[in-house]
Structure formats: C-alpha cells, structure tokens
Amino acid sequence: MENTHSSALIAKHAGLDARIAAENNRPAPDSALIATLKKQKLRIKEALRKI
C-alpha cells in the first residue's frame, strides 16, 4: 500500500517538475502559477518524507 502511494506521489512530483519547466520556457511565464506549482511540489515532498 505504501509503495503504491509513494509511487503515485513520485509521479505527481515529476509531473509538477515538468509543468514548472514548461511554464518557465514560455515567452511570458505566469509567476503566480509557478509559485502554486512549487507549493504543491513541496507538499508532495513533505508527504514523501513522512512515509
């Protein structure tokens, strides 16, 4: 159970990384969106530490 959950969190973390990179590569990146994505990524990282 924990392995599946941690795998899902790792996949979400990687997905957020990709979204942040894509947004940063746009001509006019949305800094508010990037900040929101980074906060989500941090929450996932903290959840992974607790597992």
Buried (B, 14 or more C-beta within 10 A) or exposed (E): EEEEEEEEBEEBBEBBEEBBEEBEEEEEEEEEEBEEBEEBBEBBEEBBEEE
